């Protein structure tokens, strides 16, 4: 018997007998939602109290933090997915790192499941301040996802061409080499 507890040693989790209340309406989201709708966006508040909208063909979320009302994150989750291929993940990390160094306030990250997302994080004191910068944040999210995709496609083409050239050298063998 091991000296430390295992999951089998834990008591079973009791079933919830009290219904879980719905999250309260996000007071930060409502004025921004109304403003987005006036600007022509189709947006809604999701079950987490965040704003979900479509911008330039992609899903974007405006995420608020109840514990820090000034903090706002504009995020496009899973705009690119890497295969389980180590080389593709390496390329994605390299491209993301280079873009993170050149883009203002945008952060591109690769999750452990291979999904790539971009976030713009900022502090805005009140909905008026957020309305002043939100269009620029949305454009930056769009630009970052577009630039990442273009650079990834180019890196993958270059990698495939290098692999094909190496394969040709292997297939040609030593007799194909010039003296």
C-alpha positions as CSV (number, residue, x, y, z in Angstrom):
1,X,0.0,0.0,0.0
2,X,1.4,3.4,-0.9
3,X,2.3,6.0,1.7
4,X,0.2,8.6,0.1
5,X,-3.6,8.7,-0.7
6,X,-4.9,7.9,-4.1
7,X,-8.1,9.0,-5.8
8,X,-9.7,5.7,-4.7
9,X,-9.2,6.8,-1.1
10,X,-11.5,9.8,-1.5
11,X,-15.1,9.8,-0.5
12,X,-17.5,10.0,-3.4
13,X,-18.7,13.5,-4.3
14,X,-22.3,14.0,-3.0
15,X,-24.8,15.0,-5.6
16,X,-25.8,18.6,-5.5
17,X,-29.2,18.9,-3.8
18,X,-29.4,22.7,-4.0
19,X,-29.9,24.2,-7.5
20,X,-27.0,26.4,-8.7
21,X,-28.3,29.9,-9.2
22,X,-27.8,31.6,-12.6
23,X,-24.9,34.1,-12.6
24,X,-26.0,37.6,-12.0
25,X,-26.3,39.9,-15.0
26,X,-22.9,41.6,-15.7
27,X,-23.4,45.2,-14.9
28,X,-20.2,46.0,-16.9
29,X,-21.4,44.2,-20.0
30,X,-24.8,45.8,-20.4
31,X,-23.8,49.3,-21.5
32,X,-21.1,47.9,-23.8
33,X,-23.6,45.5,-25.3
34,X,-26.1,48.2,-26.0
35,X,-23.4,50.4,-27.5
36,X,-22.2,47.5,-29.8
37,X,-25.8,46.9,-30.9
38,X,-26.1,50.6,-31.8
39,X,-22.9,50.3,-33.8
40,X,-24.4,47.5,-35.8
41,X,-22.8,44.5,-34.1
42,X,-24.9,41.4,-33.3
43,X,-23.7,40.7,-29.8
44,X,-25.1,38.9,-26.8
45,X,-24.1,38.3,-23.2
46,X,-23.2,34.6,-22.7
47,X,-23.7,32.4,-19.7
48,X,-20.5,33.6,-18.1
49,X,-21.6,37.3,-18.3
50,X,-19.1,38.1,-21.2
51,X,-20.0,39.7,-24.5
52,X,-19.9,37.4,-27.5
53,X,-19.8,38.9,-31.0
54,X,-18.7,38.2,-34.5
55,X,-16.1,40.5,-35.9
56,X,-14.5,40.0,-39.4
57,X,-15.8,36.4,-39.5
58,X,-14.4,35.3,-36.2
59,X,-15.9,34.8,-32.7
60,X,-14.7,37.5,-30.3
61,X,-15.4,37.8,-26.6
62,X,-15.2,40.8,-24.4
63,X,-14.4,39.4,-20.9
64,X,-14.9,41.3,-17.7
65,X,-13.5,40.5,-14.2
66,X,-16.0,41.0,-11.3
67,X,-13.0,41.3,-8.9
68,X,-11.3,44.0,-11.0
69,X,-13.9,46.2,-12.8
70,X,-11.2,48.1,-14.7
71,X,-9.7,45.0,-16.3
72,X,-11.1,44.0,-19.7
73,X,-9.9,41.3,-22.1
74,X,-10.9,41.1,-25.8
75,X,-10.2,37.6,-27.0
76,X,-10.5,35.5,-30.1
77,X,-10.2,31.9,-28.9
78,X,-9.2,29.0,-31.1
79,X,-8.6,30.9,-34.3
80,X,-5.9,28.4,-35.4
81,X,-5.5,24.8,-34.3
82,X,-2.2,22.9,-34.5
83,X,-2.1,19.3,-35.2
84,X,-0.4,17.0,-32.7
85,X,2.6,17.5,-34.9
86,X,5.6,18.8,-32.9
87,X,7.0,20.7,-35.8
88,X,3.7,22.6,-36.4
89,X,3.5,23.5,-32.7
90,X,7.1,24.7,-32.8
91,X,6.3,26.9,-35.9
92,X,3.2,28.3,-34.1
93,X,5.2,29.2,-31.0
94,X,7.9,30.8,-33.1
95,X,5.4,32.8,-35.1
96,X,3.4,33.8,-32.0
97,X,6.6,34.9,-30.2
98,X,7.7,37.1,-33.2
99,X,4.2,38.7,-33.4
100,X,4.0,39.2,-29.7
101,X,7.3,41.2,-30.0
102,X,6.0,43.4,-32.8
103,X,2.3,44.0,-32.0
104,X,1.2,46.5,-29.4
105,X,-0.9,45.0,-26.5
106,X,-1.9,41.8,-28.3
107,X,-0.8,38.4,-26.9
108,X,-1.0,35.3,-29.0
109,X,-0.8,32.1,-27.1
110,X,-0.8,28.4,-27.9
111,X,-2.7,26.2,-25.4
112,X,-1.7,22.6,-24.6
113,X,-4.5,21.2,-26.8
114,X,-3.1,23.0,-29.9
115,X,-5.6,25.9,-30.0
116,X,-4.1,29.3,-30.6
117,X,-5.8,32.4,-29.3
118,X,-5.2,36.1,-29.3
119,X,-6.0,38.5,-26.5
120,X,-5.9,42.2,-26.0
121,X,-5.8,43.0,-22.3
122,X,-6.3,46.5,-20.8
123,X,-7.5,48.6,-18.0
124,X,-10.4,50.9,-18.8
125,X,-12.1,53.0,-16.1
126,X,-15.8,52.8,-17.0
127,X,-17.8,52.0,-20.1
128,X,-17.1,55.3,-21.8
129,X,-13.3,54.7,-21.7
130,X,-13.9,51.1,-23.0
131,X,-16.1,52.4,-25.9
132,X,-13.3,54.8,-26.9
133,X,-10.7,51.9,-27.4
134,X,-12.9,48.9,-28.2
135,X,-13.0,49.4,-32.0
136,X,-9.2,49.6,-32.0
137,X,-9.0,46.4,-29.8
138,X,-11.3,44.6,-32.2
139,X,-9.2,45.7,-35.2
140,X,-6.0,44.6,-33.4
141,X,-7.5,41.1,-32.7
142,X,-8.4,40.8,-36.4
143,X,-5.0,42.0,-37.6
144,X,-3.2,39.6,-35.2
145,X,-5.2,36.6,-36.3
146,X,-4.7,37.5,-40.0
147,X,-1.0,38.0,-39.6
148,X,-0.5,34.8,-37.6
149,X,-2.4,32.8,-40.2
150,X,-0.4,34.3,-43.1
151,X,2.9,33.7,-41.3
152,X,2.0,30.1,-40.4
153,X,0.9,29.3,-43.9
154,X,4.3,30.7,-45.2
155,X,6.3,28.8,-42.5
156,X,4.5,25.6,-43.3
157,X,5.1,26.0,-47.1
158,X,8.7,26.7,-46.4
159,X,9.0,23.7,-44.1
160,X,7.3,21.4,-46.7
161,X,9.6,22.6,-49.4
162,X,12.7,22.0,-47.2
163,X,11.4,18.5,-46.4
164,X,10.8,17.8,-50.1
165,X,14.3,19.0,-51.0
166,X,15.9,16.8,-48.3
167,X,13.8,13.8,-49.5
168,X,15.2,14.4,-53.0
169,X,18.7,14.4,-51.7
170,X,18.1,11.1,-49.8
171,X,16.5,9.4,-52.8
172,X,19.3,10.6,-55.1
173,X,21.8,8.9,-52.9
174,X,25.6,9.2,-53.2
175,X,25.6,8.4,-57.0
176,X,23.6,11.5,-57.6
177,X,26.2,13.7,-55.9
178,X,28.8,15.4,-58.0
179,X,32.5,14.9,-57.3
